[in-house]
Amino acid sequence: MNNFRVLLTAFCLFLLLQKPAAQSVPPALETLFKQTLQTQRNTLGVKSLSAAVQLSNDSVWAGAYGISSTFPLDSVTPNHAYAIGSITKTITAACILQLADEGILQLDDSLHEWLPPFPFVDSNITIRQLLRHQSGLYDVITNPAYDAATKINLDSIWSLYNLVRDYMNPPLFAPGAGWSYSNTNYALLGLIVEAASGNNYRAEYTDRFFNPLQLNSLVLSPFDGLPDEIAHLWIYNPNNGSSTDAHSFFSNWNSFYSSAGPIGGYYGTARDIAVWNRAFLRGDLHSPAILAEAKTTVSTPNPASGRYGLGIMQRKFLNLEAFGHGGDIGYSSITYYFPEKDISITVLNNDQKKNSWALAPVVQALLKNYIDYQASVSTDQPISIEALNASAYPNPFTDAISISINLPTKAQDVQVVLLNAFGTALVQNDLGKCPAGLQNIGIEQLEKLPSGIYFLRVLLDGKALQTIKVSK
């Protein structure tokens, strides 16, 4: 394991051991979220919706309404996993971006530097073009021959190499000459992860992300088995308006899930996806420079003037910038992170009649709940950075550090979080409600931290107002 991964794992473990007890979502906000999810499920007319919101204080609300199956009758809970489809692409992209951070590969490396030739694949295509869907490659998943072949023997295990080799057709355009969403890009990226790391992509995802972040529900069923609790997929027949429980088919479709692994083959709960998306897109897992590369987007024909970066979609909800992804695999899913609010919202659905774009109003409704709640509890004028006048001492620090802030007005919730150079939260101290005036907040037991650069982030009422660079 290289130094970057050692540090990441150590910091995540340190966070789990050192941070205070998990914060809770305010009851009034929980009530709003519950009511909204029930209403949205009824409006969409789907079998079930599962949703989760992770707030800036790390607390997570998760809710689920509807059914998984009727025989036997099984109502969904937040513990039910759903197939997340192309949200998986964010995991594949994050792995490639870490390999770039580590200097193992470069985003502008050409395919011939990492992979053997494939029919109809220009070996001069770059990793960046794969990530951003600018390769021009035909989408092998849409090949009718592929769909037929995976259904001949549902229990067979496919390789990514055979998928690309056997089901490619001529490209749509020259590399870099346009934009077209192609699942082939992420099959090739999965192969590059393996070539660059020397491990299969599943082990890399688990070691780099799932274990350190405790994302225990994220599994690839042909290799990890199905989740203990899984929301059954319902297939919609538009001819007669009926829906059929397709779990017996989808739960055994190993040929598809094995070949679609880094493209869109994973299962997970809404809670784990919300935590994942925030960790990734807040910057906990990568250097600021590489995350900025990921968030450099190009225009697409997607709804809502959506743009696409390196494995992530960009759009706006209620005029707030958001980064995330959607997924459609019979199941539909959507997850977005809102940097200005530092919250992540995920919605999952097990009813084929609604795709991921149809879930955007649910995300927006939950976001509005949060904004409305913030407005209801915040009666003071915004506090400026100049007025806050935060300072840290000693700097450099050894085993403890204090931060001094001047509150011009009272605050409902004051927090200070210590982050490493990669943006990973290590430990935090909460003062809760504070009156106006000078406040001093200490963070102790830091002697085990290695020497280096760190950041202290001040949050007032859930909003990050100032970040101070410190060193040890």
C-alpha positions as CSV (number, residue, x, y, z in Angstrom):
1,M,0.0,0.0,0.0
2,N,1.5,3.4,-1.0
3,N,2.0,6.3,1.3
4,F,-1.1,8.2,0.2
5,R,-3.4,5.2,1.0
6,V,-1.6,4.6,4.3
7,L,-2.3,8.2,5.3
8,L,-5.9,8.1,4.1
9,T,-6.7,5.0,6.0
10,A,-4.9,6.2,9.1
11,F,-6.7,9.5,9.1
12,C,-10.1,7.9,8.6
13,L,-9.4,5.5,11.5
14,F,-8.2,8.4,13.6
15,L,-11.4,10.2,12.9
16,L,-13.6,7.3,13.9
17,L,-11.7,6.9,17.1
18,Q,-11.3,10.5,18.1
19,K,-14.3,12.5,17.0
20,P,-17.1,13.2,19.4
21,A,-20.4,11.4,19.4
22,A,-22.2,11.6,16.2
23,Q,-24.5,14.7,15.8
24,S,-28.2,14.2,15.4
25,V,-30.6,15.8,12.9
26,P,-32.9,18.3,14.6
27,P,-36.4,16.7,15.2
28,A,-38.1,19.5,13.3
29,L,-36.0,19.0,10.3
30,E,-36.5,15.2,10.4
31,T,-40.3,15.8,10.4
32,L,-40.0,18.0,7.3
33,F,-37.8,15.3,5.5
34,K,-40.3,12.5,6.4
35,Q,-43.3,14.4,5.2
36,T,-41.6,15.4,2.0
37,L,-40.4,11.9,1.1
38,Q,-43.9,10.5,1.7
39,T,-45.5,13.2,-0.4
40,Q,-42.9,12.8,-3.2
41,R,-43.4,9.0,-3.3
42,N,-47.2,9.5,-3.7
43,T,-46.7,12.1,-6.4
44,L,-44.4,9.9,-8.4
45,G,-46.5,6.8,-7.9
46,V,-43.6,4.5,-7.4
47,K,-43.3,1.4,-5.3
48,S,-40.8,2.9,-2.9
49,L,-38.4,5.8,-2.3
50,S,-35.4,5.7,0.0
51,A,-33.5,8.9,0.7
52,A,-30.7,10.3,2.9
53,V,-29.4,13.7,3.7
54,Q,-26.0,14.2,5.3
55,L,-25.6,17.6,7.0
56,S,-22.6,19.8,7.5
57,N,-22.2,18.5,11.1
58,D,-21.9,14.9,9.7
59,S,-25.3,13.8,11.0
60,V,-27.4,11.8,8.6
61,W,-31.1,11.6,8.2
62,A,-32.3,8.5,6.3
63,G,-35.9,7.5,5.5
64,A,-37.7,5.1,3.2
65,Y,-41.4,4.6,2.3
66,G,-43.2,2.0,0.2
67,I,-42.7,-1.7,-0.6
68,S,-40.0,-4.0,-1.6
69,S,-42.2,-7.0,-2.3
70,T,-45.8,-8.2,-1.9
71,F,-45.2,-11.9,-1.6
72,P,-44.2,-11.9,1.2
73,L,-45.2,-8.3,2.0
74,D,-42.0,-6.4,2.8
75,S,-42.0,-2.6,3.4
76,V,-38.7,-0.8,2.8
77,T,-36.6,0.7,5.5
78,P,-33.5,2.8,5.3
79,N,-31.5,-0.4,5.6
80,H,-32.7,-1.7,2.2
81,A,-30.1,-1.5,-0.5
82,Y,-30.9,-0.6,-4.1
83,A,-28.9,-1.0,-7.3
84,I,-27.3,2.4,-7.7
85,G,-26.5,2.2,-11.4
86,S,-24.2,4.8,-12.8
87,I,-23.5,6.5,-9.4
88,T,-20.9,3.7,-9.5
89,K,-19.1,5.9,-12.0
90,T,-18.2,8.4,-9.3
91,I,-16.4,5.6,-7.4
92,T,-14.5,4.6,-10.5
93,A,-13.6,8.2,-11.2
94,A,-12.5,8.8,-7.6
95,C,-10.2,5.8,-7.8
96,I,-8.6,7.0,-11.1
97,L,-8.2,10.5,-9.5
98,Q,-6.4,9.1,-6.5
99,L,-4.0,7.2,-8.8
100,A,-3.4,10.5,-10.5
101,D,-2.8,12.2,-7.1
102,E,-0.3,9.5,-6.3
103,G,1.6,10.1,-9.5
104,I,0.9,6.5,-10.7
105,L,-0.9,7.8,-13.8
106,Q,-1.6,11.1,-15.5
107,L,-5.1,12.2,-16.6
108,D,-3.7,12.9,-20.1
109,D,-2.1,9.5,-20.5
110,S,-3.2,7.7,-23.7
111,L,-4.8,4.3,-23.6
112,H,-1.9,2.7,-25.3
113,E,0.2,3.4,-22.2
114,W,-2.0,1.2,-20.1
115,L,-4.2,-1.2,-22.2
116,P,-3.8,-3.5,-25.2
117,P,-5.5,-2.6,-28.5
118,F,-9.3,-3.1,-28.9
119,P,-11.3,-3.2,-32.0
120,F,-12.7,0.3,-33.0
121,V,-10.8,1.9,-30.0
122,D,-8.4,4.7,-30.8
123,S,-5.4,4.0,-28.6
124,N,-4.7,7.8,-28.4
125,I,-7.8,8.4,-26.4
126,T,-6.8,9.9,-23.1
127,I,-7.9,9.0,-19.6
128,R,-9.4,12.5,-19.2
129,Q,-11.5,11.9,-22.3
130,L,-12.8,8.6,-20.9
131,L,-13.8,10.2,-17.6
132,R,-15.6,13.1,-19.3
133,H,-17.3,11.0,-22.1
134,Q,-15.4,12.8,-24.8
135,S,-13.9,9.6,-26.3
136,G,-16.5,9.2,-29.0
137,L,-16.6,5.4,-28.3
138,Y,-19.7,3.3,-29.0
139,D,-21.6,2.2,-25.9
140,V,-21.2,-1.5,-25.7
141,I,-24.0,-1.8,-23.1
142,T,-26.5,-0.7,-25.8
143,N,-25.4,-3.5,-28.2
144,P,-28.4,-5.8,-28.6
145,A,-26.0,-8.8,-29.0
146,Y,-24.6,-8.0,-25.5
147,D,-28.0,-7.9,-23.9
148,A,-28.9,-11.2,-25.5
149,A,-25.7,-12.9,-24.5
150,T,-25.9,-11.9,-20.9
151,K,-29.4,-13.6,-20.7
152,I,-28.3,-16.9,-22.2
153,N,-26.5,-17.8,-18.9
154,L,-27.5,-15.5,-16.1
155,D,-25.0,-17.0,-13.6
156,S,-21.9,-16.6,-15.8
157,I,-19.1,-14.2,-14.8
158,W,-17.9,-11.9,-17.5
159,S,-14.7,-9.9,-17.8
160,L,-14.3,-6.3,-18.7
161,Y,-11.8,-7.2,-21.3
162,N,-14.2,-9.5,-23.2
163,L,-17.0,-7.0,-22.9
164,V,-15.0,-4.3,-24.7
165,R,-13.4,-6.7,-27.2
166,D,-16.5,-8.6,-28.3
167,Y,-19.3,-5.9,-28.4
168,M,-17.6,-2.8,-29.8
169,N,-18.8,-1.0,-32.9
170,P,-17.3,1.9,-34.8
171,P,-17.0,5.2,-32.9
172,L,-19.4,8.1,-33.0
173,F,-16.8,10.8,-33.5
174,A,-13.1,11.4,-33.2
175,P,-11.6,11.7,-29.6
176,G,-12.3,15.1,-28.2
177,A,-14.5,16.2,-31.1
178,G,-17.8,16.0,-29.1
179,W,-19.6,14.6,-26.1
180,S,-21.6,11.4,-25.8
181,Y,-22.4,9.3,-22.7
182,S,-20.8,5.9,-23.2
183,N,-20.5,3.1,-20.6
184,T,-17.6,1.8,-22.6
185,N,-15.5,4.6,-21.1
186,Y,-15.9,3.3,-17.6
187,A,-15.3,-0.3,-18.6
188,L,-11.9,0.8,-19.9
189,L,-11.3,2.9,-16.8
190,G,-11.9,-0.2,-14.7
191,L,-9.2,-2.0,-16.7
192,I,-6.9,1.0,-16.2
193,V,-7.4,0.9,-12.4
194,E,-6.3,-2.8,-12.5
195,A,-3.3,-2.1,-14.8
196,A,-2.1,0.8,-12.7
197,S,-2.7,-0.6,-9.3
198,G,-1.9,-4.3,-9.9
199,N,-5.2,-5.2,-8.1
200,N,-8.7,-5.8,-9.3
201,Y,-10.9,-2.7,-9.2
202,R,-13.1,-4.2,-6.5
203,A,-10.3,-4.5,-4.1
204,E,-9.1,-1.0,-4.8
205,Y,-12.6,0.5,-4.2
206,T,-12.9,-1.5,-0.9
207,D,-9.4,-0.6,0.4
208,R,-9.4,3.0,-0.7
209,F,-13.0,4.0,0.1
210,F,-15.5,1.4,1.5
211,N,-13.5,0.3,4.5
212,P,-12.1,3.7,5.6
213,L,-15.5,5.4,5.2
214,Q,-17.4,2.4,6.6
215,L,-19.6,2.1,3.6
216,N,-20.6,-1.5,4.4
217,S,-23.7,-1.7,2.1
218,L,-21.8,-1.1,-1.1
219,V,-21.4,-4.5,-2.8
220,L,-21.0,-6.0,-6.3
221,S,-23.3,-9.0,-6.0
222,P,-21.6,-11.6,-8.2
223,F,-18.5,-11.3,-6.0
224,D,-19.7,-10.0,-2.7
225,G,-23.2,-11.6,-2.5
226,L,-26.5,-9.7,-2.3
227,P,-27.2,-7.3,0.5
228,D,-29.1,-8.8,3.5
229,E,-32.0,-6.4,2.8
230,I,-32.6,-5.5,-0.8
231,A,-35.5,-3.5,-2.4
232,H,-36.9,-5.7,-5.2
233,L,-37.0,-4.1,-8.6
234,W,-40.4,-3.7,-10.2
235,I,-40.6,-3.7,-14.1
236,Y,-43.3,-1.6,-15.6
237,N,-45.4,-2.6,-18.6
238,P,-46.7,0.5,-20.3
239,N,-49.1,-1.5,-22.4
240,N,-51.4,-2.4,-19.5
241,G,-50.0,-0.2,-16.8
242,S,-49.0,-3.1,-14.6
243,S,-45.8,-3.8,-12.7
244,T,-44.0,-7.1,-12.0
245,D,-41.6,-8.0,-9.2
246,A,-38.4,-8.8,-11.2
247,H,-36.2,-9.7,-8.2
248,S,-35.8,-13.4,-9.1
249,F,-34.3,-12.3,-12.5
250,F,-32.2,-9.3,-11.4
251,S,-30.8,-11.0,-8.3
252,N,-29.3,-13.8,-10.5
253,W,-28.2,-11.7,-13.4
254,N,-24.5,-12.1,-12.6
255,S,-23.4,-11.9,-16.3
256,F,-24.7,-8.3,-16.3
257,Y,-23.5,-7.2,-12.9
258,S,-20.0,-8.6,-13.4
259,S,-19.5,-7.0,-16.8
260,A,-21.0,-3.7,-15.6
261,G,-19.1,-3.6,-12.3
262,P,-17.1,-0.3,-12.6
263,I,-19.8,1.1,-14.9
264,G,-22.9,0.7,-12.8
265,G,-23.0,-2.6,-11.0
266,Y,-23.0,-1.8,-7.3
267,Y,-25.8,-1.9,-4.7
268,G,-25.9,0.4,-1.7
269,T,-28.2,2.2,0.8
270,A,-29.2,5.9,0.4
271,R,-27.3,6.6,3.7
272,D,-24.0,5.2,2.4
273,I,-24.3,6.9,-1.0
274,A,-25.0,10.3,0.7
275,V,-21.9,9.9,2.9
276,W,-19.8,8.7,-0.1
277,N,-20.8,11.6,-2.4
278,R,-20.1,14.2,0.3
279,A,-16.7,12.7,1.1
280,F,-15.7,12.6,-2.5
281,L,-17.0,16.0,-3.7
282,R,-16.2,18.0,-0.5
283,G,-12.5,17.1,-1.1
284,D,-11.9,14.6,1.7
285,L,-10.3,12.0,-0.7
286,H,-8.2,14.1,-3.1
287,S,-5.9,17.0,-3.4
288,P,-7.6,20.4,-4.1
289,A,-5.8,20.5,-7.5
290,I,-7.1,17.1,-8.7
291,L,-10.6,17.8,-7.4
292,A,-10.6,21.1,-9.3
293,E,-9.8,19.0,-12.4
294,A,-12.8,16.8,-11.7
295,K,-15.1,19.8,-11.3
296,T,-14.0,21.3,-14.6
297,T,-17.1,20.5,-16.7
298,V,-18.3,20.7,-20.3
299,S,-21.8,21.3,-21.6
300,T,-24.0,18.3,-22.4
301,P,-27.5,17.7,-23.8
302,N,-28.6,16.5,-20.3
303,P,-31.7,18.1,-18.7
304,A,-31.5,21.2,-16.5
305,S,-28.5,22.5,-18.5
306,G,-26.4,19.8,-16.9
307,R,-22.7,19.7,-17.4
308,Y,-20.2,16.9,-17.0
309,G,-16.8,16.7,-15.4
310,L,-14.5,13.8,-14.6
311,G,-17.1,11.3,-13.5
312,I,-19.5,13.8,-12.0
313,M,-22.5,15.8,-13.2
314,Q,-23.0,19.5,-12.4
315,R,-26.3,21.3,-12.3
316,K,-28.2,23.7,-10.1
317,F,-31.1,23.2,-7.7
318,L,-32.8,26.3,-6.3
319,N,-30.0,28.3,-7.8
320,L,-27.4,26.4,-5.7
321,E,-24.5,24.7,-7.5
322,A,-24.5,20.9,-7.1
323,F,-22.2,18.0,-8.1
324,G,-23.2,14.4,-8.2
325,H,-24.5,11.7,-10.6
326,G,-27.6,9.7,-11.5
327,G,-28.1,6.1,-12.3
328,D,-30.6,3.9,-14.2
329,I,-30.5,0.2,-14.2
330,G,-34.2,-0.6,-13.9
331,Y,-33.7,0.9,-10.5
332,S,-33.1,4.7,-10.6
333,S,-30.9,6.8,-8.3
334,I,-29.6,10.3,-7.9
335,T,-27.1,11.9,-5.5
336,Y,-25.9,15.5,-5.3
337,Y,-23.6,17.5,-3.0
338,F,-24.1,21.2,-2.4
339,P,-20.8,22.9,-1.6
340,E,-22.4,26.1,-0.4
341,K,-24.4,24.2,2.2
342,D,-22.0,21.3,2.7
343,I,-24.8,18.8,2.5
344,S,-25.4,15.7,0.4
345,I,-28.8,14.4,-0.7
346,T,-29.4,10.9,-2.2
347,V,-32.7,9.4,-3.5
348,L,-33.2,5.8,-4.6
349,N,-36.1,4.2,-6.4
350,N,-37.1,0.5,-7.2
351,D,-39.7,1.2,-9.8
352,Q,-38.7,1.1,-13.5
353,K,-41.4,3.5,-14.6
354,K,-39.5,6.5,-13.2
355,N,-35.9,7.2,-14.2
356,S,-33.2,9.2,-12.4
357,W,-34.2,12.5,-13.9
358,A,-37.6,12.1,-12.4
359,L,-36.0,12.0,-9.0
360,A,-34.6,15.5,-9.3
361,P,-37.7,17.1,-7.8
362,V,-37.3,14.9,-4.7
363,V,-33.8,16.2,-4.3
364,Q,-35.0,19.7,-4.7
365,A,-37.8,19.3,-2.2
366,L,-35.5,17.9,0.4
367,L,-33.0,20.8,-0.2
368,K,-35.9,23.3,0.2
369,N,-36.7,21.6,3.5
370,Y,-33.2,22.2,4.7
371,I,-33.1,25.8,3.5
372,D,-36.4,26.6,5.1
373,Y,-35.4,25.1,8.3
374,Q,-32.1,27.1,8.4
375,A,-34.1,30.2,7.8
376,S,-36.5,29.4,10.6
377,V,-33.8,28.9,13.3
378,S,-31.4,31.7,12.1
379,T,-32.7,35.1,13.3
380,D,-29.4,36.9,13.2
381,Q,-27.7,38.7,10.3
382,P,-24.9,36.7,8.6
383,I,-21.5,37.1,10.3
384,S,-18.7,38.2,8.0
385,I,-15.2,36.7,8.1
386,E,-13.8,40.1,9.1
387,A,-16.2,40.3,12.1
388,L,-15.4,36.8,13.1
389,N,-11.6,37.6,13.3
390,A,-10.6,33.9,14.0
391,S,-7.1,33.1,15.0
392,A,-5.3,29.8,16.0
393,Y,-2.6,29.3,18.6
394,P,0.0,27.9,19.0
395,N,0.8,27.7,15.3
396,P,2.8,25.4,14.8
397,F,1.1,23.2,17.4
398,T,2.2,20.1,19.1
399,D,-0.4,18.2,21.2
400,A,-3.2,20.8,21.3
401,I,-4.5,23.8,19.5
402,S,-6.9,26.6,20.4
403,I,-9.0,28.9,18.2
404,S,-10.3,32.2,19.2
405,I,-13.3,33.7,17.5
406,N,-15.3,36.9,18.1
407,L,-19.0,36.5,17.7
408,P,-20.7,39.8,16.9
409,T,-24.1,38.1,17.7
410,K,-25.2,34.9,19.3
411,A,-25.0,31.6,17.4
412,Q,-27.1,28.5,17.7
413,D,-24.3,26.1,16.9
414,V,-20.5,26.8,16.9
415,Q,-18.1,24.1,15.7
416,V,-14.4,23.9,14.9
417,V,-13.1,21.0,12.7
418,L,-9.5,20.0,12.2
419,L,-8.8,18.7,8.7
420,N,-5.8,17.2,7.0
421,A,-4.2,18.5,3.8
422,F,-6.6,16.3,1.8
423,G,-9.6,17.9,3.4
424,T,-10.4,14.9,5.6
425,A,-12.0,15.8,8.9
426,L,-9.9,14.4,11.8
427,V,-11.5,15.8,15.0
428,Q,-14.0,18.4,15.9
429,N,-15.1,20.4,18.9
430,D,-18.7,21.6,19.4
431,L,-19.6,24.5,21.6
432,G,-23.3,24.4,20.8
433,K,-25.1,27.7,21.5
434,C,-22.9,30.6,22.2
435,P,-23.5,34.2,23.2
436,A,-22.0,37.2,21.4
437,G,-18.4,38.0,22.4
438,L,-15.0,36.3,22.4
439,Q,-15.0,32.5,22.4
440,N,-12.1,30.1,22.8
441,I,-12.3,26.5,21.5
442,G,-9.6,23.9,22.2
443,I,-8.8,20.7,20.4
444,E,-6.6,18.3,22.4
445,Q,-4.9,14.9,22.2
446,L,-3.2,15.7,18.8
447,E,0.2,14.3,19.7
448,K,-0.2,11.2,17.5
449,L,-0.8,13.3,14.3
450,P,2.2,13.3,12.0
451,S,4.0,16.6,11.1
452,G,2.5,18.5,8.3
453,I,-0.1,21.0,7.1
454,Y,-3.6,21.1,8.6
455,F,-6.7,23.3,8.4
456,L,-9.1,24.6,11.1
457,R,-12.6,25.2,9.8
458,V,-15.1,27.3,11.7
459,L,-18.8,26.5,11.2
460,L,-21.6,28.7,12.6
461,D,-25.1,27.2,12.4
462,G,-23.9,24.6,10.0
463,K,-22.2,26.9,7.6
464,A,-18.5,27.0,7.1
465,L,-17.3,30.6,7.5
466,Q,-13.6,30.6,7.8
467,T,-10.6,28.2,7.4
468,I,-7.2,28.8,9.0
469,K,-4.1,27.1,7.8
470,V,-2.0,25.6,10.7
471,S,1.0,23.2,10.9
472,K,2.6,20.8,13.3
